[in-house]
Amino acid sequence: DKTVRLWRRSTGELLNTLKGHTDGVLSVCVTADGETVVSGSDDQTVRLWRRSTGELLNTLKGHTDGVLSVCVTADGETVV
């Protein structure tokens, strides 16, 4: 459905729905500090979101096909 959904693990409560991708979301990861959600999509973008508010922080473009996997380095400085 082109979204990333954040759920409270202990209760199953939906906390937020991150909207902005224009095609299916294929991969998601969270930075080590828990503050940033990174998502990769069939829309050929990687998006960075503020976990606490759902604010879209940045859209990374340049892929020529869907982004199947995303990862962040331990220091949180580099998205792969």
All heavy atoms as a GROMACS GRO file, in nm:
protein
  600
    1ASP      N    1   0.080  -0.121   0.000
    1ASP     CA    2   0.000   0.000   0.000
    1ASP      C    3   0.085   0.127   0.000
    1ASP      O    4   0.035   0.236   0.029
    1ASP     CB    5  -0.099  -0.002   0.115
    1ASP     CG    6  -0.034   0.005   0.254
    1ASP    OD1    7   0.089   0.002   0.263
    1ASP    OD2    8  -0.109   0.012   0.352
    2LYS      N    9   0.215   0.115  -0.028
    2LYS     CA   10   0.306   0.229  -0.044
    2LYS      C   11   0.336   0.302   0.086
    2LYS      O   12   0.379   0.416   0.086
    2LYS     CB   13   0.253   0.327  -0.148
    2LYS     CG   14   0.218   0.263  -0.281
    2LYS     CD   15   0.150   0.362  -0.372
    2LYS     CE   16   0.092   0.290  -0.493
    2LYS     NZ   17   0.013   0.378  -0.576
    3THR      N   18   0.312   0.237   0.200
    3THR     CA   19   0.334   0.302   0.329
    3THR      C   20   0.428   0.220   0.416
    3THR      O   21   0.453   0.102   0.391
    3THR     CB   22   0.203   0.322   0.407
    3THR    OG1   23   0.152   0.194   0.445
    3THR    CG2   24   0.100   0.399   0.326
    4VAL      N   25   0.479   0.285   0.520
    4VAL     CA   26   0.551   0.219   0.629
    4VAL      C   27   0.466   0.240   0.753
    4VAL      O   28   0.425   0.352   0.782
    4VAL     CB   29   0.690   0.280   0.650
    4VAL    CG1   30   0.760   0.218   0.770
    4VAL    CG2   31   0.775   0.267   0.524
    5ARG      N   32   0.438   0.133   0.824
    5ARG     CA   33   0.356   0.144   0.946
    5ARG      C   34   0.442   0.112   1.067
    5ARG      O   35   0.518   0.015   1.066
    5ARG     CB   36   0.236   0.052   0.938
    5ARG     CG   37   0.139   0.094   0.829
    5ARG     CD   38   0.024  -0.003   0.814
    5ARG     NE   39  -0.053   0.031   0.697
    5ARG     CZ   40  -0.169   0.096   0.699
    5ARG    NH1   41  -0.220   0.135   0.814
    5ARG    NH2   42  -0.233   0.123   0.587
    6LEU      N   43   0.427   0.194   1.169
    6LEU     CA   44   0.499   0.175   1.295
    6LEU      C   45   0.400   0.125   1.400
    6LEU      O   46   0.294   0.184   1.418
    6LEU     CB   47   0.561   0.307   1.342
    6LEU     CG   48   0.648   0.380   1.239
    6LEU    CD1   49   0.702   0.509   1.297
    6LEU    CD2   50   0.761   0.291   1.192
    7TRP      N   51   0.435   0.016   1.466
    7TRP     CA   52   0.346  -0.050   1.561
    7TRP      C   53   0.415  -0.059   1.697
    7TRP      O   54   0.534  -0.082   1.706
    7TRP     CB   55   0.316  -0.193   1.514
    7TRP     CG   56   0.265  -0.204   1.375
    7TRP    CD1   57   0.340  -0.214   1.261
    7TRP    CD2   58   0.130  -0.208   1.332
    7TRP    NE1   59   0.258  -0.224   1.152
    7TRP    CE2   60   0.128  -0.220   1.192
    7TRP    CE3   61   0.008  -0.202   1.400
    7TRP    CZ2   62   0.011  -0.227   1.118
    7TRP    CZ3   63  -0.109  -0.209   1.326
    7TRP    CH2   64  -0.108  -0.221   1.188
    8ARG      N   65   0.338  -0.047   1.803
    8ARG     CA   66   0.390  -0.072   1.938
    8ARG      C   67   0.399  -0.223   1.955
    8ARG      O   68   0.299  -0.294   1.945
    8ARG     CB   69   0.301  -0.011   2.046
    8ARG     CG   70   0.360  -0.027   2.185
    8ARG     CD   71   0.286   0.047   2.294
    8ARG     NE   72   0.250   0.183   2.262
    8ARG     CZ   73   0.333   0.289   2.259
    8ARG    NH1   74   0.462   0.270   2.286
    8ARG    NH2   75   0.290   0.409   2.230
    9ARG      N   76   0.520  -0.271   1.977
    9ARG     CA   77   0.546  -0.415   1.986
    9ARG      C   78   0.463  -0.482   2.094
    9ARG      O   79   0.407  -0.591   2.073
    9ARG     CB   80   0.694  -0.438   2.011
    9ARG     CG   81   0.733  -0.584   2.022
    9ARG     CD   82   0.883  -0.602   2.046
    9ARG     NE   83   0.935  -0.516   2.152
    9ARG     CZ   84   0.942  -0.550   2.280
    9ARG    NH1   85   0.902  -0.668   2.319
    9ARG    NH2   86   0.991  -0.465   2.368
   10SER      N   87   0.450  -0.420   2.210
   10SER     CA   88   0.385  -0.485   2.324
   10SER      C   89   0.233  -0.496   2.311
   10SER      O   90   0.173  -0.589   2.366
   10SER     CB   91   0.420  -0.411   2.453
   10SER     OG   92   0.373  -0.277   2.447
   11THR      N   93   0.170  -0.405   2.236
   11THR     CA   94   0.024  -0.404   2.230
   11THR      C   95  -0.033  -0.422   2.090
   11THR      O   96  -0.153  -0.448   2.074
   11THR     CB   97  -0.033  -0.271   2.284
   11THR    OG1   98   0.011  -0.164   2.197
   11THR    CG2   99   0.014  -0.245   2.426
   12GLY      N  100   0.050  -0.403   1.988
   12GLY     CA  101   0.000  -0.408   1.851
   12GLY      C  102  -0.067  -0.280   1.806
   12GLY      O  103  -0.123  -0.273   1.697
   13GLU      N  104  -0.061  -0.176   1.889
   13GLU     CA  105  -0.121  -0.046   1.855
   13GLU      C  106  -0.045   0.017   1.738
   13GLU      O  107   0.078   0.023   1.737
   13GLU     CB  108  -0.113   0.046   1.976
   13GLU     CG  109  -0.154   0.189   1.948
   13GLU     CD  110  -0.119   0.283   2.062
   13GLU    OE1  111  -0.057   0.241   2.162
   13GLU    OE2  112  -0.155   0.401   2.049
   14LEU      N  113  -0.120   0.067   1.639
   14LEU     CA  114  -0.061   0.140   1.528
   14LEU      C  115  -0.021   0.279   1.577
   14LEU      O  116  -0.105   0.356   1.627
   14LEU     CB  117  -0.161   0.152   1.412
   14LEU     CG  118  -0.113   0.231   1.290
   14LEU    CD1  119   0.008   0.163   1.225
   14LEU    CD2  120  -0.226   0.246   1.190
   15LEU      N  121   0.106   0.312   1.565
   15LEU     CA  122   0.158   0.440   1.614
   15LEU      C  123   0.160   0.547   1.506
   15LEU      O  124   0.134   0.664   1.533
   15LEU     CB  125   0.300   0.421   1.668
   15LEU     CG  126   0.314   0.323   1.783
   15LEU    CD1  127   0.461   0.301   1.816
   15LEU    CD2  128   0.236   0.373   1.904
   16ASN      N  129   0.194   0.507   1.383
   16ASN     CA  130   0.206   0.605   1.276
   16ASN      C  131   0.207   0.532   1.142
   16ASN      O  132   0.251   0.418   1.133
   16ASN     CB  133   0.334   0.688   1.292
   16ASN     CG  134   0.322   0.826   1.234
   16ASN    OD1  135   0.238   0.852   1.148
   16ASN    ND2  136   0.405   0.917   1.281
   17THR      N  137   0.162   0.601   1.039
   17THR     CA  138   0.172   0.551   0.902
   17THR      C  139   0.249   0.654   0.822
   17THR      O  140   0.209   0.770   0.814
   17THR     CB  141   0.031   0.530   0.841
   17THR    OG1  142  -0.040   0.436   0.922
   17THR    CG2  143   0.041   0.475   0.699
   18LEU      N  144   0.362   0.612   0.766
   18LEU     CA  145   0.449   0.701   0.691
   18LEU      C  146   0.411   0.692   0.544
   18LEU      O  147   0.422   0.586   0.482
   18LEU     CB  148   0.595   0.661   0.712
   18LEU     CG  149   0.639   0.642   0.858
   18LEU    CD1  150   0.785   0.602   0.865
   18LEU    CD2  151   0.610   0.766   0.940
   19LYS      N  152   0.368   0.805   0.489
   19LYS     CA  153   0.319   0.809   0.351
   19LYS      C  154   0.409   0.897   0.267
   19LYS      O  155   0.449   1.005   0.311
   19LYS     CB  156   0.176   0.864   0.347
   19LYS     CG  157   0.077   0.778   0.422
   19LYS     CD  158  -0.061   0.839   0.419
   19LYS     CE  159  -0.159   0.755   0.499
   19LYS     NZ  160  -0.293   0.813   0.501
   20GLY      N  161   0.439   0.852   0.146
   20GLY     CA  162   0.521   0.932   0.056
   20GLY      C  163   0.573   0.852  -0.061
   20GLY      O  164   0.593   0.905  -0.170
   21HIS      N  165   0.597   0.722  -0.040
   21HIS     CA  166   0.641   0.639  -0.152
   21HIS      C  167   0.528   0.629  -0.256
   21HIS      O  168   0.410   0.631  -0.221
   21HIS     CB  169   0.679   0.499  -0.104
   21HIS     CG  170   0.814   0.492  -0.039
   21HIS    ND1  171   0.931   0.512  -0.109
   21HIS    CD2  172   0.850   0.468   0.089
   21HIS    CE1  173   1.033   0.498  -0.027
   21HIS    NE2  174   0.986   0.473   0.095
   22THR      N  175   0.567   0.619  -0.381
   22THR     CA  176   0.468   0.611  -0.489
   22THR      C  177   0.455   0.469  -0.545
   22THR      O  178   0.384   0.447  -0.643
   22THR     CB  179   0.504   0.708  -0.602
   22THR    OG1  180   0.634   0.677  -0.653
   22THR    CG2  181   0.501   0.853  -0.553
   23ASP      N  182   0.524   0.373  -0.483
   23ASP     CA  183   0.513   0.232  -0.519
   23ASP      C  184   0.540   0.152  -0.392
   23ASP      O  185   0.570   0.209  -0.288
   23ASP     CB  186   0.612   0.197  -0.631
   23ASP     CG  187   0.562   0.084  -0.721
   23ASP    OD1  188   0.480   0.002  -0.674
   23ASP    OD2  189   0.604   0.077  -0.837
   24GLY      N  190   0.531   0.022  -0.401
   24GLY     CA  191   0.543  -0.063  -0.284
   24GLY      C  192   0.674  -0.046  -0.209
   24GLY      O  193   0.780  -0.025  -0.269
   25VAL      N  194   0.668  -0.057  -0.077
   25VAL     CA  195   0.786  -0.050   0.009
   25VAL      C  196   0.844  -0.191   0.020
   25VAL      O  197   0.774  -0.286   0.055
   25VAL     CB  198   0.750   0.005   0.148
   25VAL    CG1  199   0.870   0.002   0.241
   25VAL    CG2  200   0.695   0.147   0.136
   26LEU      N  201   0.973  -0.204  -0.009
   26LEU     CA  202   1.038  -0.334  -0.014
   26LEU      C  203   1.130  -0.362   0.104
   26LEU      O  204   1.159  -0.476   0.134
   26LEU     CB  205   1.119  -0.346  -0.144
   26LEU     CG  206   1.039  -0.325  -0.273
   26LEU    CD1  207   1.133  -0.327  -0.392
   26LEU    CD2  208   0.931  -0.430  -0.287
   27SER      N  209   1.177  -0.256   0.171
   27SER     CA  210   1.272  -0.275   0.280
   27SER      C  211   1.264  -0.158   0.377
   27SER      O  212   1.239  -0.044   0.336
   27SER     CB  213   1.414  -0.284   0.223
   27SER     OG  214   1.508  -0.306   0.324
   28VAL      N  215   1.286  -0.189   0.504
   28VAL     CA  216   1.284  -0.086   0.608
   28VAL      C  217   1.392  -0.118   0.711
   28VAL      O  218   1.415  -0.235   0.742
   28VAL     CB  219   1.147  -0.081   0.680
   28VAL    CG1  220   1.149   0.019   0.795
   28VAL    CG2  221   1.036  -0.048   0.583
   29CYS      N  222   1.459  -0.016   0.763
   29CYS     CA  223   1.547  -0.034   0.878
   29CYS      C  224   1.540   0.091   0.965
   29CYS      O  225   1.485   0.193   0.924
   29CYS     CB  226   1.690  -0.069   0.836
   29CYS     SG  227   1.792   0.068   0.791
   30VAL      N  228   1.590   0.077   1.086
   30VAL     CA  229   1.588   0.187   1.182
   30VAL      C  230   1.731   0.211   1.228
   30VAL      O  231   1.807   0.115   1.250
   30VAL     CB  232   1.498   0.151   1.303
   30VAL    CG1  233   1.498   0.263   1.406
   30VAL    CG2  234   1.357   0.119   1.257
   31THR      N  235   1.769   0.337   1.242
   31THR     CA  236   1.903   0.369   1.289
   31THR      C  237   1.922   0.318   1.432
   31THR      O  238   1.825   0.298   1.506
   31THR     CB  239   1.929   0.520   1.284
   31THR    OG1  240   1.827   0.588   1.359
   31THR    CG2  241   1.930   0.571   1.141
   32ALA      N  242   2.048   0.300   1.471
   32ALA     CA  243   2.080   0.245   1.603
   32ALA      C  244   2.023   0.328   1.717
   32ALA      O  245   1.986   0.273   1.821
   32ALA     CB  246   2.231   0.231   1.617
   33ASP      N  247   2.011   0.458   1.698
   33ASP     CA  248   1.956   0.543   1.804
   33ASP      C  249   1.803   0.541   1.807
   33ASP      O  250   1.741   0.601   1.894
   33ASP     CB  251   2.007   0.686   1.793
   33ASP     CG  252   1.962   0.758   1.666
   33ASP    OD1  253   1.880   0.705   1.589
   33ASP    OD2  254   2.011   0.871   1.644
   34GLY      N  255   1.742   0.472   1.710
   34GLY     CA  256   1.597   0.458   1.706
   34GLY      C  257   1.522   0.580   1.658
   34GLY      O  258   1.399   0.581   1.656
   35GLU      N  259   1.593   0.681   1.613
   35GLU     CA  260   1.529   0.807   1.576
   35GLU      C  261   1.489   0.818   1.430
   35GLU      O  262   1.400   0.895   1.395
   35GLU     CB  263   1.621   0.924   1.612
   35GLU     CG  264   1.640   0.940   1.762
   35GLU     CD  265   1.508   0.959   1.836
   35GLU    OE1  266   1.424   1.039   1.790
   35GLU    OE2  267   1.489   0.892   1.938
   36THR      N  268   1.554   0.743   1.342
   36THR     CA  269   1.528   0.756   1.199
   36THR      C  270   1.489   0.622   1.139
   36THR      O  271   1.555   0.522   1.163
   36THR     CB  272   1.652   0.811   1.125
   36THR    OG1  273   1.691   0.935   1.186
   36THR    CG2  274   1.624   0.836   0.978
   37VAL      N  275   1.381   0.624   1.061
   37VAL     CA  276   1.337   0.507   0.985
   37VAL      C  277   1.381   0.529   0.841
   37VAL      O  278   1.362   0.638   0.786
   37VAL     CB  279   1.184   0.491   0.992
   37VAL    CG1  280   1.137   0.376   0.904
   37VAL    CG2  281   1.138   0.473   1.136
   38VAL      N  282   1.440   0.427   0.780
   38VAL     CA  283   1.485   0.433   0.641
   38VAL      C  284   1.406   0.330   0.563
   38VAL      O  285   1.396   0.214   0.604
   38VAL     CB  286   1.637   0.404   0.631
   38VAL    CG1  287   1.683   0.413   0.487
   38VAL    CG2  288   1.716   0.500   0.719
   39SER      N  289   1.348   0.372   0.450
   39SER     CA  290   1.268   0.279   0.369
   39SER      C  291   1.313   0.282   0.224
   39SER      O  292   1.348   0.386   0.170
   39SER     CB  293   1.119   0.314   0.378
   39SER     OG  294   1.096   0.449   0.339
   40GLY      N  295   1.312   0.165   0.162
   40GLY     CA  296   1.344   0.150   0.020
   40GLY      C  297   1.221   0.100  -0.052
   40GLY      O  298   1.145   0.018   0.001
   41SER      N  299   1.202   0.147  -0.176
   41SER     CA  300   1.077   0.120  -0.246
   41SER      C  301   1.098   0.083  -0.392
   41SER      O  302   1.201   0.114  -0.452
   41SER     CB  303   0.988   0.244  -0.235
   41SER     OG  304   0.876   0.235  -0.320
   42ASP      N  305   0.993   0.024  -0.449
   42ASP     CA  306   0.989  -0.001  -0.593
   42ASP      C  307   0.982   0.129  -0.672
   42ASP      O  308   0.997   0.129  -0.792
   42ASP     CB  309   0.867  -0.088  -0.627
   42ASP     CG  310   0.906  -0.225  -0.679
   42ASP    OD1  311   1.023  -0.245  -0.717
   42ASP    OD2  312   0.819  -0.313  -0.681
   43ASP      N  313   0.960   0.242  -0.604
   43ASP     CA  314   0.958   0.372  -0.673
   43ASP      C  315   1.100   0.426  -0.697
   43ASP      O  316   1.117   0.539  -0.742
   43ASP     CB  317   0.872   0.475  -0.600
   43ASP     CG  318   0.926   0.518  -0.464
   43ASP    OD1  319   1.040   0.481  -0.427
   43ASP    OD2  320   0.853   0.590  -0.392
   44GLN      N  321   1.201   0.343  -0.667
   44GLN     CA  322   1.342   0.374  -0.692
   44GLN      C  323   1.398   0.480  -0.598
   44GLN      O  324   1.498   0.544  -0.628
   44GLN     CB  325   1.364   0.416  -0.838
   44GLN     CG  326   1.318   0.313  -0.938
   44GLN     CD  327   1.331   0.357  -1.081
   44GLN    OE1  328   1.384   0.463  -1.112
   44GLN    NE2  329   1.283   0.275  -1.172
   45THR      N  330   1.335   0.498  -0.482
   45THR     CA  331   1.386   0.595  -0.385
   45THR      C  332   1.411   0.529  -0.250
   45THR      O  333   1.357   0.423  -0.218
   45THR     CB  334   1.288   0.712  -0.362
   45THR    OG1  335   1.170   0.663  -0.296
   45THR    CG2  336   1.252   0.782  -0.491
   46VAL      N  337   1.495   0.598  -0.172
   46VAL     CA  338   1.516   0.568  -0.031
   46VAL      C  339   1.466   0.690   0.044
   46VAL      O  340   1.500   0.803   0.009
   46VAL     CB  341   1.665   0.542  -0.001
   46VAL    CG1  342   1.689   0.527   0.149
   46VAL    CG2  343   1.715   0.419  -0.076
   47ARG      N  344   1.384   0.668   0.145
   47ARG     CA  345   1.330   0.781   0.221
   47ARG      C  346   1.370   0.768   0.367
   47ARG      O  347   1.372   0.659   0.422
   47ARG     CB  348   1.178   0.790   0.206
   47ARG     CG  349   1.140   0.822   0.062
   47ARG     CD  350   0.991   0.832   0.042
   47ARG     NE  351   0.963   0.844  -0.100
   47ARG     CZ  352   0.912   0.952  -0.159
   47ARG    NH1  353   0.884   1.059  -0.088
   47ARG    NH2  354   0.891   0.955  -0.288
   48LEU      N  355   1.400   0.883   0.427
   48LEU     CA  356   1.437   0.890   0.568
   48LEU      C  357   1.328   0.966   0.641
   48LEU      O  358   1.285   1.073   0.597
   48LEU     CB  359   1.570   0.962   0.586
   48LEU     CG  360   1.696   0.884   0.546
   48LEU    CD1  361   1.707   0.871   0.396
   48LEU    CD2  362   1.818   0.951   0.603
   49TRP      N  363   1.283   0.909   0.753
   49TRP     CA  364   1.170   0.962   0.829
   49TRP      C  365   1.209   0.981   0.976
   49TRP      O  366   1.283   0.899   1.031
   49TRP     CB  367   1.054   0.863   0.826
   49TRP     CG  368   1.020   0.803   0.695
   49TRP    CD1  369   1.081   0.695   0.635
   49TRP    CD2  370   0.919   0.845   0.605
   49TRP    NE1  371   1.020   0.667   0.515
   49TRP    CE2  372   0.920   0.758   0.493
   49TRP    CE3  373   0.823   0.947   0.609
   49TRP    CZ2  374   0.832   0.770   0.388
   49TRP    CZ3  375   0.735   0.959   0.503
   49TRP    CH2  376   0.740   0.872   0.394
   50ARG      N  377   1.155   1.082   1.040
   50ARG     CA  378   1.171   1.098   1.185
   50ARG      C  379   1.070   1.005   1.250
   50ARG      O  380   0.949   1.020   1.232
   50ARG     CB  381   1.147   1.242   1.229
   50ARG     CG  382   1.178   1.264   1.376
   50ARG     CD  383   1.166   1.409   1.420
   50ARG     NE  384   1.215   1.507   1.326
   50ARG     CZ  385   1.343   1.540   1.306
   50ARG    NH1  386   1.437   1.477   1.374
   50ARG    NH2  387   1.377   1.632   1.219
   51ARG      N  388   1.120   0.906   1.326
   51ARG     CA  389   1.032   0.805   1.384
   51ARG      C  390   0.928   0.865   1.477
   51ARG      O  391   0.811   0.825   1.475
   51ARG     CB  392   1.114   0.701   1.461
   51ARG     CG  393   1.030   0.589   1.518
   51ARG     CD  394   1.099   0.513   1.629
   51ARG     NE  395   1.160   0.597   1.729
   51ARG     CZ  396   1.095   0.658   1.830
   51ARG    NH1  397   0.966   0.643   1.844
   51ARG    NH2  398   1.160   0.733   1.916
   52SER      N  399   0.966   0.961   1.556
   52SER     CA  400   0.876   1.014   1.659
   52SER      C  401   0.759   1.094   1.603
   52SER      O  402   0.653   1.098   1.664
   52SER     CB  403   0.954   1.101   1.758
   52SER     OG  404   1.015   1.209   1.691
   53THR      N  405   0.777   1.155   1.486
   53THR     CA  406   0.672   1.241   1.430
   53THR      C  407   0.617   1.193   1.296
   53THR      O  408   0.511   1.238   1.253
   53THR     CB  409   0.724   1.384   1.410
   53THR    OG1  410   0.827   1.382   1.310
   53THR    CG2  411   0.775   1.444   1.539
   54GLY      N  412   0.692   1.108   1.226
   54GLY     CA  413   0.653   1.066   1.092
   54GLY      C  414   0.694   1.164   0.983
   54GLY      O  415   0.665   1.144   0.866
   55GLU      N  416   0.767   1.269   1.022
   55GLU     CA  417   0.811   1.370   0.925
   55GLU      C  418   0.909   1.309   0.824
   55GLU      O  419   1.003   1.238   0.862
   55GLU     CB  420   0.879   1.485   0.999
   55GLU     CG  421   0.945   1.586   0.908
   55GLU     CD  422   1.034   1.684   0.984
   55GLU    OE1  423   1.052   1.670   1.107
   55GLU    OE2  424   1.086   1.775   0.919
   56LEU      N  425   0.886   1.337   0.695
   56LEU     CA  426   0.980   1.296   0.591
   56LEU      C  427   1.100   1.389   0.596
   56LEU      O  428   1.087   1.511   0.582
   56LEU     CB  429   0.913   1.302   0.453
   56LEU     CG  430   1.001   1.265   0.334
   56LEU    CD1  431   1.051   1.122   0.344
   56LEU    CD2  432   0.925   1.288   0.204
   57LEU      N  433   1.218   1.333   0.619
   57LEU     CA  434   1.339   1.412   0.634
   57LEU      C  435   1.413   1.431   0.502
   57LEU      O  436   1.472   1.536   0.478
   57LEU     CB  437   1.433   1.346   0.735
   57LEU     CG  438   1.378   1.328   0.875
   57LEU    CD1  439   1.473   1.243   0.959
   57LEU    CD2  440   1.352   1.463   0.939
   58ASN      N  441   1.413   1.326   0.419
   58ASN     CA  442   1.488   1.333   0.294
   58ASN      C  443   1.442   1.222   0.202
   58ASN      O  444   1.400   1.116   0.247
   58ASN     CB  445   1.638   1.318   0.323
   58ASN     CG  446   1.726   1.376   0.215
   58ASN    OD1  447   1.679   1.410   0.107
   58ASN    ND2  448   1.854   1.390   0.245
   59THR      N  449   1.450   1.248   0.072
   59THR     CA  450   1.425   1.147  -0.030
   59THR      C  451   1.551   1.134  -0.113
   59THR      O  452   1.597   1.233  -0.173
   59THR     CB  453   1.306   1.186  -0.120
   59THR    OG1  454   1.189   1.201  -0.038
   59THR    CG2  455   1.280   1.081  -0.226
   60LEU      N  456   1.610   1.016  -0.114
   60LEU     CA  457   1.733   0.990  -0.187
   60LEU      C  458   1.698   0.926  -0.321
   60LEU      O  459   1.634   0.822  -0.326
   60LEU     CB  460   1.824   0.898  -0.105
   60LEU     CG  461   1.849   0.942   0.040
   60LEU    CD1  462   1.934   0.840   0.112
   60LEU    CD2  463   1.910   1.080   0.045
   61LYS      N  464   1.740   0.991  -0.428
   61LYS     CA  465   1.709   0.944  -0.563
   61LYS      C  466   1.838   0.908  -0.635
   61LYS      O  467   1.945   0.958  -0.603
   61LYS     CB  468   1.636   1.054  -0.641
   61LYS     CG  469   1.504   1.093  -0.578
   61LYS     CD  470   1.437   1.204  -0.655
   61LYS     CE  471   1.306   1.244  -0.588
   61LYS     NZ  472   1.241   1.354  -0.659
   62GLY      N  473   1.828   0.823  -0.735
   62GLY     CA  474   1.944   0.786  -0.814
   62GLY      C  475   1.941   0.641  -0.859
   62GLY      O  476   2.009   0.605  -0.955
   63HIS      N  477   1.864   0.558  -0.793
   63HIS     CA  478   1.851   0.419  -0.835
   63HIS      C  479   1.771   0.412  -0.965
   63HIS      O  480   1.684   0.495  -0.990
   63HIS     CB  481   1.781   0.335  -0.727
   63HIS     CG  482   1.868   0.308  -0.609
   63HIS    ND1  483   1.961   0.208  -0.606
   63HIS    CD2  484   1.875   0.369  -0.488
   63HIS    CE1  485   2.021   0.207  -0.490
   63HIS    NE2  486   1.973   0.305  -0.416
   64THR      N  487   1.802   0.313  -1.046
   64THR     CA  488   1.730   0.294  -1.172
   64THR      C  489   1.636   0.175  -1.168
   64THR      O  490   1.579   0.135  -1.269
   64THR     CB  491   1.830   0.277  -1.289
   64THR    OG1  492   1.914   0.164  -1.260
   64THR    CG2  493   1.914   0.403  -1.306
   65ASP      N  494   1.619   0.118  -1.050
   65ASP     CA  495   1.527   0.008  -1.029
   65ASP      C  496   1.482   0.014  -0.883
   65ASP      O  497   1.531   0.096  -0.806
   65ASP     CB  498   1.595  -0.126  -1.059
   65ASP     CG  499   1.496  -0.235  -1.102
   65ASP    OD1  500   1.373  -0.215  -1.084
   65ASP    OD2  501   1.540  -0.339  -1.152
   66GLY      N  502   1.389  -0.071  -0.846
   66GLY     CA  503   1.341  -0.072  -0.708
   66GLY      C  504   1.454  -0.098  -0.610
   66GLY      O  505   1.551  -0.166  -0.641
   67VAL      N  506   1.441  -0.043  -0.490
   67VAL     CA  507   1.541  -0.060  -0.384
   67VAL      C  508   1.497  -0.178  -0.297
   67VAL      O  509   1.400  -0.167  -0.222
   67VAL     CB  510   1.555   0.068  -0.302
   67VAL    CG1  511   1.660   0.050  -0.193
   67VAL    CG2  512   1.590   0.187  -0.392
   68LEU      N  513   1.568  -0.289  -0.311
   68LEU     CA  514   1.528  -0.413  -0.245
   68LEU      C  515   1.572  -0.422  -0.100
   68LEU      O  516   1.513  -0.496  -0.022
   68LEU     CB  517   1.585  -0.533  -0.322
   68LEU     CG  518   1.540  -0.546  -0.467
   68LEU    CD1  519   1.609  -0.664  -0.533
   68LEU    CD2  520   1.389  -0.558  -0.476
   69SER      N  521   1.676  -0.347  -0.064
   69SER     CA  522   1.728  -0.357   0.072
   69SER      C  523   1.793  -0.225   0.112
   69SER      O  524   1.857  -0.160   0.029
   69SER     CB  525   1.832  -0.470   0.079
   69SER     OG  526   1.880  -0.485   0.210
   70VAL      N  527   1.773  -0.185   0.237
   70VAL     CA  528   1.840  -0.067   0.291
   70VAL      C  529   1.904  -0.103   0.425
   70VAL      O  530   1.857  -0.193   0.495
   70VAL     CB  531   1.743   0.052   0.310
   70VAL    CG1  532   1.696   0.106   0.177
   70VAL    CG2  533   1.625   0.015   0.397
   71CYS      N  534   2.010  -0.032   0.457
   71CYS     CA  535   2.083  -0.055   0.581
   71CYS      C  536   2.150   0.077   0.618
   71CYS      O  537   2.173   0.162   0.532
   71CYS     CB  538   2.188  -0.165   0.560
   71CYS     SG  539   2.273  -0.213   0.709
   72VAL      N  540   2.180   0.094   0.745
   72VAL     CA  541   2.248   0.213   0.793
   72VAL      C  542   2.370   0.169   0.872
   72VAL      O  543   2.363   0.074   0.951
   72VAL     CB  544   2.155   0.298   0.882
   72VAL    CG1  545   2.227   0.421   0.934
   72VAL    CG2  546   2.029   0.337   0.807
   73THR      N  547   2.482   0.238   0.853
   73THR     CA  548   2.603   0.204   0.927
   73THR      C  549   2.580   0.228   1.077
   73THR      O  550   2.492   0.305   1.116
   73THR     CB  551   2.722   0.288   0.879
   73THR    OG1  552   2.689   0.427   0.888
   73THR    CG2  553   2.760   0.253   0.737
   74ALA      N  554   2.661   0.163   1.160
   74ALA     CA  555   2.644   0.171   1.304
   74ALA      C  556   2.650   0.313   1.359
   74ALA      O  557   2.582   0.345   1.456
   74ALA     CB  558   2.750   0.084   1.372
   75ASP      N  559   2.728   0.400   1.294
   75ASP     CA  560   2.737   0.538   1.340
   75ASP      C  561   2.621   0.624   1.290
   75ASP      O  562   2.611   0.742   1.325
   75ASP     CB  563   2.871   0.601   1.303
   75ASP     CG  564   2.892   0.613   1.153
   75ASP    OD1  565   2.800   0.585   1.072
   75ASP    OD2  566   3.005   0.649   1.113
   76GLY      N  567   2.534   0.566   1.205
   76GLY     CA  568   2.416   0.637   1.155
   76GLY      C  569   2.444   0.738   1.046
   76GLY      O  570   2.353   0.809   1.002
   77GLU      N  571   2.567   0.745   0.998
   77GLU     CA  572   2.605   0.848   0.902
   77GLU      C  573   2.585   0.809   0.756
   77GLU      O  574   2.574   0.895   0.670
   77GLU     CB  575   2.752   0.887   0.925
   77GLU     CG  576   2.775   0.959   1.056
   77GLU     CD  577   2.694   1.088   1.067
   77GLU    OE1  578   2.694   1.165   0.970
   77GLU    OE2  579   2.631   1.110   1.172
   78THR      N  580   2.583   0.679   0.726
   78THR     CA  581   2.576   0.635   0.587
   78THR      C  582   2.461   0.538   0.568
   78THR      O  583   2.447   0.442   0.643
   78THR     CB  584   2.708   0.568   0.544
   78THR    OG1  585   2.815   0.658   0.568
   78THR    CG2  586   2.706   0.532   0.396
   79VAL      N  587   2.380   0.566   0.465
   79VAL     CA  588   2.271   0.475   0.425
   79VAL      C  589   2.323   0.395   0.307
   79VAL      O  590   2.377   0.450   0.211
   79VAL     CB  591   2.145   0.554   0.387
   79VAL    CG1  592   2.036   0.460   0.337
   79VAL    CG2  593   2.096   0.636   0.505
   80VAL      N  594   2.305   0.264   0.312
   80VAL     CA  595   2.351   0.175   0.205
   80VAL      C  596   2.229   0.110   0.141
   80VAL      O  597   2.138   0.068   0.209
   80VAL     CB  598   2.443   0.064   0.262
   80VAL    CG1  599   2.492  -0.027   0.152
   80VAL    CG2  600   2.560   0.126   0.337
   0.00000   0.00000   0.00000
